Each structure stands twice: as C-alpha cells, then as structure tokens.
Amino acid sequence: MTWRARPRRCRCAARARSTGTSQEHTMDRNHLQISYEGAVARITLTQPEIRNAFSDEVIAELTAAFIEAGGRADIRAVVLAARGPAFCAGANLNWMRRVADYTRDESLADAARLAEMLRVIHECPQPTLARVQGDVYAGGMGLVAACDIAVAVDTAGFCLSEVRLGLIPATISPYVIRAIGARAAHRYFLTAERFGAAEALRIGLVHEVVSAQALDAKVDALLAALTSAGPGAARACKKLLRDVAGRAIDEHLIAATVQGIAEIRASSEGKEGVQSFLNKRKPAWLQG
C-alpha cells in the first residue's frame, strides 16, 4: 500500500547543514529541526522559550516534516521530541489571540489544518515514538497520542485544559480517546485536572516512565527494536492496527486478517525473514 499524504504548503525557511557523514543530515526550520541518522528521523520542536507551543506555522512545519520523513524508504522509525523543560504547552498565545477574532469559516479552515497534522503523524508509514521530556498540555496531548509509542520522564505533567477556556479538545479527541480510553477521557476532558507521569502510564497515554537520565537510553533501546523489524512488515503492522482496532470480530475482519498474513508470507521480505530465521542468519534488511 502506498502512503498518500495530502501535502500543504509550508512557509518556512529550511537551512541544511551536514553532520559529517552521508547517513546523517540535519535541517533547521523556523520552529523545529529535522535530522536523519541512519534509519531514524528525529523531528524536534525548538522553541523552549515559549514551551514549544504551536501555531499555524508550527502546524505547517510539523505536517511537512512528517510527510517528508514518511516518504523516505530508508527511514524505519521517526522520533518526535522537543527542547527545554516542556514538550508542548498547546497553543501559542499569539496564535490564540488571532484565532479569537476568526469567523466560523476561518476557524473551520484553521481546525482542519490541525486535524490534518495529527492525521499525518498518526498515519506516518514508519513507527513513531514520542520522546516526552517535560510537560504536555492541551493540543500537545494530541501529539503524544498520535504517535505509536510514547516514553515520558517521571517529572512530566499532563493536562487537557481546554474546558477551562470554554473550549473542547475536539481535534485531538480521536487520538487521545483511543490512547486512554473513554472512561479516563470522561474524567480528564471534563475536569481539566493536571496529572503526573505515573497516571499517564496507568491510563495508557504513555508506555514507559523513566528518569530524565534514563530517557535517551530507553528511546535508543526502543529504536533498536523498531529498526530491527522488516520495514515492510512494520508498515503493514501499522495498517493492521488501524484496520483491526475497535472493529467487531466478524467474518469480514477474519477474512481481511487471513488475506493480510497470506500476502506478507508471499512477499519477498516475508520469505527472506523466514529463511533467515530457519538458516540462523541476519535478514537482508539488517545486513550491510
């Protein structure tokens, strides 16, 4: 299956700089940095002075960055990270001031861009990993929930704060509810309570909680596991998860899963993986 993102124009200046090897490349944009290190892409929010809050410009840059990384056959995993004490504080105050004066049609278009960014992250062909080094508020919760895997430091705080402003977490809700479940969403959507990393782990927003000193080691361990998988199998697994999660177990779903395993077994990657296991050697995608 070919991934088809709906690209949007990004009005951002990109400055490329070499890191010294052919497999490492970094691009600095106005609000984030994209780096390619072997089979891993790292997309990092770079506005710690405003707690990495996002605006329409940040949304455009994040959308473009994930489309770019997702379109590269050599990339097997994508990390979403941030600099400074906060991962993402939600909406930028200046952006909120502008949005407050929008007409309904302007608000619809603005919300559609945010929804498209989250969709692009969620449907990125490669596995995505949120490296949560600090607090996450409001729309930032959508960024974490849209990623396949999330690891947070034990000091991180989380909050769905929208109702305090007379708003609702509408565009992020499909991803957050899928991550934490409807029951937990009832509480935190309605109360806007701040909760800690241990609670984020308990309700399923993040998969692991570690100390700040252990964060990068844990991320690297997960990346090693992700990049060891067959690239085609990893992409097919992401599609499988989207197709199966929440569906009734009926004859149509069973037929789809039967077809899925038959197709992957018949693929060149599937055959190579099985043969490498039987012959006790590394598969081709891990050689070289």
C-alpha positions as CSV (number, residue, x, y, z in Angstrom):
1,M,0.0,0.0,0.0
2,T,1.4,3.4,-0.9
3,W,1.1,6.1,1.7
4,R,-0.6,9.2,0.2
5,A,-0.4,12.3,2.4
6,R,-2.2,15.5,1.4
7,P,0.7,18.0,1.4
8,R,0.3,21.6,2.4
9,R,2.5,24.5,1.5
10,C,4.9,25.3,4.4
11,R,6.0,28.9,4.5
12,C,9.2,28.1,6.4
13,A,12.9,28.7,5.7
14,A,14.9,25.4,5.7
15,R,18.6,25.6,6.4
16,A,20.5,22.4,5.8
17,R,23.8,21.5,7.4
18,S,25.9,18.4,7.1
19,T,26.8,16.4,10.2
20,G,29.8,14.9,8.6
21,T,28.6,11.6,7.2
22,S,26.5,10.6,4.2
23,Q,23.9,8.9,6.5
24,E,23.5,11.9,8.8
25,H,21.8,15.1,7.8
26,T,20.1,17.9,9.7
27,M,17.8,20.6,8.6
28,D,16.8,23.6,10.8
29,R,13.4,25.2,10.1
30,N,11.9,28.2,11.8
31,H,10.3,26.2,14.6
32,L,11.7,22.7,14.5
33,Q,14.7,20.7,13.4
34,I,14.7,17.5,11.3
35,S,17.7,15.2,11.5
36,Y,18.3,11.9,9.7
37,E,20.6,9.4,11.5
38,G,20.9,6.2,9.6
39,A,17.4,4.6,9.6
40,V,16.0,7.1,12.1
41,A,14.4,10.5,11.6
42,R,14.2,12.9,14.5
43,I,11.8,15.8,14.4
44,T,12.4,18.2,17.3
45,L,10.4,21.2,18.4
46,T,12.9,24.0,19.0
47,Q,11.0,26.8,20.8
48,P,11.7,26.2,24.5
49,E,11.3,29.9,25.3
50,I,7.5,29.5,24.6
51,R,7.3,25.9,25.9
52,N,7.1,24.6,22.3
53,A,3.6,25.9,22.0
54,F,2.3,25.5,18.5
55,S,0.8,27.9,16.0
56,D,-0.4,27.7,12.4
57,E,3.3,28.0,11.3
58,V,4.4,25.1,13.6
59,I,1.4,23.0,12.4
60,A,2.5,23.6,8.8
61,E,6.2,22.7,9.6
62,L,5.2,19.5,11.6
63,T,2.9,18.4,8.8
64,A,5.6,18.9,6.1
65,A,8.3,17.2,8.3
66,F,6.3,14.1,8.8
67,I,5.3,13.9,5.2
68,E,9.0,14.2,4.2
69,A,10.1,11.6,6.7
70,G,7.2,9.3,5.9
71,G,8.1,9.4,2.2
72,R,11.7,8.2,2.7
73,A,12.2,4.4,2.1
74,D,15.5,4.5,4.1
75,I,13.7,5.7,7.3
76,R,12.4,3.0,9.6
77,A,11.4,5.0,12.7
78,V,10.5,8.6,13.5
79,V,11.1,10.3,16.8
80,L,9.1,13.4,17.9
81,A,11.0,15.3,20.5
82,A,11.3,18.8,22.0
83,R,13.9,21.0,23.6
84,G,13.6,22.7,27.0
85,P,11.5,21.9,30.1
86,A,8.2,21.4,28.3
87,F,7.3,19.0,25.5
88,C,4.4,21.1,24.2
89,A,2.2,23.6,26.0
90,G,-0.6,23.5,23.5
91,A,-1.5,26.6,21.5
92,N,0.8,29.7,21.2
93,L,-0.8,32.7,22.9
94,N,-0.3,35.0,19.9
95,W,-2.0,32.4,17.7
96,M,-4.9,32.1,20.2
97,R,-5.3,35.9,20.0
98,R,-5.6,35.7,16.3
99,V,-8.0,32.8,16.4
100,A,-10.2,34.6,18.8
101,D,-11.2,37.0,16.1
102,Y,-11.7,34.4,13.4
103,T,-15.0,33.9,11.6
104,R,-16.6,30.5,11.7
105,D,-15.2,29.7,8.3
106,E,-11.8,30.8,9.2
107,S,-12.0,28.7,12.4
108,L,-13.0,25.7,10.3
109,A,-10.0,26.0,8.0
110,D,-7.7,26.5,10.9
111,A,-9.0,23.5,12.8
112,A,-8.8,21.4,9.6
113,R,-5.0,22.2,9.4
114,L,-4.5,21.0,12.9
115,A,-6.6,17.8,12.3
116,E,-4.5,17.2,9.1
117,M,-1.3,17.4,11.0
118,L,-2.5,14.9,13.6
119,R,-3.7,12.6,10.8
120,V,-0.3,12.7,9.0
121,I,1.5,11.9,12.3
122,H,-0.9,9.0,13.1
123,E,-0.7,7.6,9.6
124,C,3.0,8.0,9.1
125,P,4.1,4.7,7.4
126,Q,7.0,4.2,9.8
127,P,6.7,3.6,13.6
128,T,6.6,6.9,15.5
129,L,7.9,7.5,19.0
130,A,7.2,10.5,21.3
131,R,10.2,11.4,23.5
132,V,8.4,13.3,26.3
133,Q,11.0,15.2,28.3
134,G,8.6,17.6,30.0
135,D,5.1,18.9,30.5
136,V,2.3,18.3,27.9
137,Y,-0.8,20.4,27.8
138,A,-3.9,20.7,25.6
139,G,-3.1,20.1,21.9
140,G,0.3,18.7,22.9
141,M,-1.6,15.7,24.2
142,G,-2.7,15.1,20.7
143,L,0.9,14.9,19.5
144,V,1.8,12.3,22.1
145,A,-1.4,10.2,21.5
146,A,-0.9,10.3,17.7
147,C,2.4,8.6,18.0
148,D,2.6,4.8,18.1
149,I,4.8,4.7,21.2
150,A,5.4,7.3,24.0
151,V,8.1,7.4,26.7
152,A,8.0,10.1,29.3
153,V,10.2,11.4,32.2
154,D,8.8,10.8,35.6
155,T,8.6,14.6,36.3
156,A,6.3,15.3,33.3
157,G,2.8,16.7,33.9
158,F,-0.2,16.3,31.6
159,C,-3.4,18.3,31.2
160,L,-6.3,18.5,28.9
161,S,-7.0,22.1,29.8
162,E,-9.4,23.2,27.1
163,V,-12.7,23.4,29.1
164,R,-11.1,25.9,31.4
165,L,-11.0,28.3,28.4
166,G,-14.5,27.4,27.3
167,L,-13.3,25.1,24.6
168,I,-13.2,21.4,23.9
169,P,-10.3,19.1,22.9
170,A,-12.2,18.2,19.6
171,T,-9.5,17.7,17.0
172,I,-7.2,15.7,19.3
173,S,-10.0,13.6,20.8
174,P,-9.9,10.7,18.3
175,Y,-6.2,10.0,19.2
176,V,-6.4,10.8,22.9
177,I,-9.6,8.7,23.5
178,R,-8.0,5.8,21.5
179,A,-4.9,6.0,23.8
180,I,-6.5,6.4,27.2
181,G,-10.0,5.0,26.7
182,A,-13.4,6.6,27.0
183,R,-13.6,6.3,30.8
184,A,-10.4,8.1,31.6
185,A,-11.3,10.7,28.9
186,H,-14.6,11.4,30.7
187,R,-12.7,12.5,33.8
188,Y,-9.8,14.4,32.2
189,F,-11.7,16.1,29.4
190,L,-14.3,17.4,31.9
191,T,-12.2,18.3,34.9
192,A,-9.0,19.6,33.1
193,E,-7.1,18.2,36.1
194,R,-3.3,18.0,35.8
195,F,-1.9,14.5,36.3
196,G,1.5,13.1,36.5
197,A,3.5,10.6,34.5
198,A,2.5,7.6,36.7
199,E,-1.1,8.3,35.9
200,A,-0.3,8.8,32.2
201,L,1.2,5.4,32.3
202,R,-1.7,3.8,34.1
203,I,-4.3,5.1,31.7
204,G,-2.2,4.3,28.6
205,L,-1.2,7.7,27.3
206,V,2.5,6.7,27.6
207,H,4.1,3.2,27.5
208,E,7.0,3.8,29.9
209,V,8.1,6.3,32.5
210,V,11.8,6.8,33.3
211,S,14.1,9.2,34.9
212,A,15.4,12.1,32.9
213,Q,18.9,10.4,33.0
214,A,17.4,7.2,31.5
215,L,15.2,8.8,28.8
216,D,17.6,8.6,25.9
217,A,18.8,5.1,26.7
218,K,15.2,3.9,26.8
219,V,14.4,5.7,23.5
220,D,17.5,4.2,21.9
221,A,16.5,0.7,23.1
222,L,13.1,1.1,21.5
223,L,14.6,2.4,18.3
224,A,16.9,-0.6,18.1
225,A,13.9,-2.9,18.4
226,L,11.9,-0.9,15.8
227,T,14.6,-0.7,13.2
228,S,15.3,-4.5,13.5
229,A,11.9,-5.2,12.2
230,G,11.3,-5.8,8.5
231,P,10.5,-2.4,7.0
232,G,7.6,-3.7,5.0
233,A,6.3,-5.7,8.0
234,A,6.4,-2.6,10.2
235,R,4.4,-0.6,7.7
236,A,1.9,-3.5,7.3
237,C,1.6,-3.8,11.1
238,K,0.6,-0.1,11.3
239,K,-2.1,-0.6,8.7
240,L,-3.2,-3.8,10.5
241,L,-3.6,-1.8,13.8
242,R,-5.7,0.9,12.1
243,D,-7.9,-1.7,10.3
244,V,-8.5,-4.0,13.3
245,A,-8.7,-1.8,16.4
246,G,-12.2,-1.2,17.5
247,R,-13.8,-3.4,14.8
248,A,-16.2,-6.2,15.6
249,I,-14.8,-9.7,15.2
250,D,-16.8,-10.9,12.3
251,E,-16.3,-12.8,9.0
252,H,-15.2,-9.7,7.2
253,L,-12.5,-8.9,9.7
254,I,-11.4,-12.5,9.8
255,A,-11.2,-12.6,6.0
256,A,-9.1,-9.4,6.0
257,T,-6.6,-10.8,8.5
258,V,-6.3,-14.1,6.6
259,Q,-5.5,-12.1,3.4
260,G,-3.0,-10.0,5.3
261,I,-0.9,-12.8,6.6
262,A,-1.1,-14.6,3.2
263,E,0.2,-11.5,1.4
264,I,3.0,-10.8,3.8
265,R,4.1,-14.5,3.7
266,A,4.2,-14.4,-0.1
267,S,6.2,-11.1,-0.2
268,S,10.0,-11.1,-0.8
269,E,10.5,-9.6,2.6
270,G,8.4,-12.2,4.3
271,K,10.2,-15.0,2.5
272,E,13.6,-13.5,3.4
273,G,12.6,-13.1,7.1
274,V,11.5,-16.8,7.4
275,Q,14.6,-18.1,5.6
276,S,17.0,-16.0,7.7
277,F,15.3,-17.4,10.8
278,L,15.5,-21.0,9.6
279,N,19.1,-20.6,8.5
280,K,20.1,-18.7,11.6
281,R,21.4,-15.6,9.9
282,K,20.6,-11.9,9.8
283,P,17.8,-10.9,7.4
284,A,18.8,-8.9,4.4
285,W,17.5,-5.6,5.8
286,L,19.9,-5.9,8.7
287,Q,23.0,-6.6,6.6
288,G,25.4,-4.1,5.1
